[in-house]
C-alpha cells in the first residue's frame, strides 16, 4: 500500500460533513492507510477551497472540525511555490480540461512525492503523472 497519500479537498469535505455514500468509502480507505503507516498530505489549496463555505456562513464549528481532522490525522502540507506553479501549468497544458485548483493540487502532490492522489473528481483519472485513486472506484 502507499506510504504517502495526498487527499484532495472533496474527500476531506466528506469526512468533515460525514456525507454518504462517500464518507464510508473514504474512512475505509484511510483506515487501511493508517494500518499501513501511511502519511497523509494535502495542500494550502485545500484550506482555501474547504474554508470558503464555513467562513461565508460563519460556521466556526465546521472550521474547527476541519482543523481537528487535519491535526488528529497529522496531515502534512504541500505548499504552493514556483516549482509547483510551473508543474500545474504543464499539467493544464497537457490536460486542458483540468481546472487551475485541481492542477495545483495535483502538482503539489507530485512535488511532495505522494504515491496516491485520492479524489472524487473523475476527470483527474486521465492524469498519468500521478496515481489517481477515484473514490467512485473504491
PyMOL commands that set and color helices and strands:
alter all, ss='L'
color gray80, all
select helices_A, chain A and resi 9-17+22-35+44-56+60-72+82-94+100-111+122-126+135-137
alter helices_A, ss='H'
color red, helices_A
select strands_A, chain A and resi 4-7+39-43+76-78+116-119+132-134
alter strands_A, ss='S'
color yellow, strands_A
deselect
rebuild
show_as cartoon
